[in-house]
């Protein structure tokens, strides 16, 4: 199960203001022994093999990484990130969408 928190920050102001939304998901409860390493490796393999993916592994553990998948869809840019913290057995995922709203023409 996952718990989610959503963060939004306004950029710009007035009617032309833009919003950036980020949803952060953290595992809830205790992970099963060995499940963190397996899930971390699955995510790392998925992103490393994806043409729109990027992953960086940190020294000290093969399961300490940050990974990103990005795509463009219907005038928006979407990306997902995963941050693995093996010392805590925790995976944190985010989803972000960025787009510009065009005001309707009047008159």
C-alpha positions in Angstrom: 0.0 0.0 0.0 1.1 3.6 -0.5 0.3 6.8 1.1 0.3 9.9 -1.1 0.9 13.5 -0.5 0.4 16.1 -3.2 2.3 19.3 -3.3 1.6 22.2 -5.7 3.5 25.4 -6.2 2.2 28.4 -8.2 4.6 30.0 -10.6 3.9 33.4 -12.1 0.8 35.4 -11.1 -2.5 36.7 -12.3 -4.6 35.0 -14.9 -1.5 33.7 -16.7 -0.2 31.9 -13.5 1.0 28.3 -13.9 0.8 25.4 -11.5 3.2 22.6 -10.9 1.8 19.5 -9.2 3.9 16.8 -7.6 2.6 13.7 -6.0 4.9 11.8 -3.6 4.3 8.2 -2.7 5.9 6.5 0.2 5.4 2.9 1.2 3.3 2.4 4.3 4.0 -0.3 6.9 6.9 -2.7 7.1 8.3 -4.2 3.9 8.9 -7.9 3.6 12.5 -9.0 4.0 14.2 -8.9 0.6 11.3 -7.1 -1.1 13.1 -3.7 -1.1 16.2 -5.0 -3.0 14.0 -6.9 -5.6 11.7 -3.9 -6.2 14.6 -1.5 -6.4 16.4 -3.7 -9.0 13.2 -4.0 -11.0 12.8 -0.2 -11.1 16.5 0.3 -11.9 16.3 -2.2 -14.8 13.1 -0.7 -16.1 14.4 2.9 -16.2 17.9 2.0 -17.4 16.5 0.1 -20.4 14.0 2.7 -21.3 14.8 5.1 -24.2 13.4 8.1 -22.2 14.9 6.9 -18.9 17.8 8.1 -16.9 19.2 6.5 -13.7 22.1 7.4 -11.4 23.5 4.9 -8.8 25.2 6.3 -5.7 28.3 4.8 -4.2 28.0 2.4 -1.3 25.0 0.3 -2.5 23.8 -0.9 -5.9 20.3 -0.1 -4.7 20.9 3.5 -3.8 19.7 5.4 -6.9 17.6 8.1 -8.4 15.8 7.3 -11.6 13.6 9.4 -14.0 11.3 8.6 -16.9 10.0 11.4 -19.0 7.4 11.8 -21.8 5.5 14.4 -23.7 1.8 14.0 -24.1 -1.0 16.3 -25.4 1.0 19.5 -24.8 2.3 18.5 -21.4 5.5 17.1 -20.1 5.2 14.2 -17.7 7.9 12.6 -15.6 8.2 10.1 -12.9 11.1 9.8 -10.4 12.1 7.1 -8.0 14.5 7.6 -5.1 15.8 4.5 -3.3 17.1 4.7 0.2 18.5 1.2 1.1 19.6 2.2 4.6 15.9 2.8 5.4 14.5 0.2 3.0 12.4 2.9 1.4 11.4 3.8 -2.2 10.0 7.2 -2.8 8.2 7.9 -6.1 7.0 11.2 -7.6 4.7 12.0 -10.6 4.9 15.4 -12.2 3.0 17.1 -15.0 3.8 20.5 -16.5 1.8 22.3 -19.1 0.7 25.8 -20.0 -3.0 26.7 -20.1 -3.9 29.0 -22.9 -6.6 31.5 -22.1 -9.7 31.3 -24.3 -10.0 34.1 -26.8 -12.9 36.5 -26.2 -14.4 39.1 -28.4 
